[in-house]
Amino acid sequence: MVRAADVLVKAMESKGVDVIFGIPGGSILPFYDALYDSNIRTILMRHEQQAAHAAEGYARVKGRPGVAVATSGPGATNLVTGIVNAMMDSQPVIAIT
């Protein structure tokens, strides 16, 4: 059976995503499982806010969307500062929770 996480990873691959920044946990584990067989490089962070800022920095340097991943609840809210910063600086960041 094809999982939503598998479809998401394939869609990201088809759009040229080659790196994500994030922290595995709880509800996002199926997504990390789908990344196992992917060519997308995963860079683990110590805090979700760090992941969002890293994704923005990646977007600035590479000129394409950066991807930040966090689990639900507090993990998702910790992304907010970096997401708002990216929005204010007009940088393309995709946040997945």
ChimeraX attribute file (.defattr): number of C-alpha atoms within 10 A of each C-alpha:
attribute: neighborCount
match mode: 1-to-1
recipient: residues
	/A:1	4
	/A:2	6
	/A:3	10
	/A:4	12
	/A:5	17
	/A:6	19
	/A:7	13
	/A:8	15
	/A:9	20
	/A:10	16
	/A:11	12
	/A:12	15
	/A:13	15
	/A:14	10
	/A:15	11
	/A:16	11
	/A:17	18
	/A:18	15
	/A:19	18
	/A:20	24
	/A:21	24
	/A:22	29
	/A:23	22
	/A:24	19
	/A:25	15
	/A:26	9
	/A:27	12
	/A:28	17
	/A:29	15
	/A:30	15
	/A:31	20
	/A:32	19
	/A:33	13
	/A:34	17
	/A:35	19
	/A:36	11
	/A:37	10
	/A:38	15
	/A:39	12
	/A:40	17
	/A:41	13
	/A:42	17
	/A:43	13
	/A:44	15
	/A:45	18
	/A:46	9
	/A:47	14
	/A:48	27
	/A:49	22
	/A:50	20
	/A:51	28
	/A:52	32
	/A:53	23
	/A:54	22
	/A:55	28
	/A:56	28
	/A:57	17
	/A:58	21
	/A:59	20
	/A:60	18
	/A:61	9
	/A:62	10
	/A:63	11
	/A:64	16
	/A:65	21
	/A:66	28
	/A:67	25
	/A:68	30
	/A:69	28
	/A:70	29
	/A:71	21
	/A:72	15
	/A:73	10
	/A:74	10
	/A:75	19
	/A:76	17
	/A:77	14
	/A:78	19
	/A:79	25
	/A:80	15
	/A:81	15
	/A:82	22
	/A:83	23
	/A:84	15
	/A:85	15
	/A:86	22
	/A:87	13
	/A:88	9
	/A:89	11
	/A:90	12
	/A:91	21
	/A:92	19
	/A:93	26
	/A:94	17
	/A:95	21
	/A:96	16
	/A:97	17
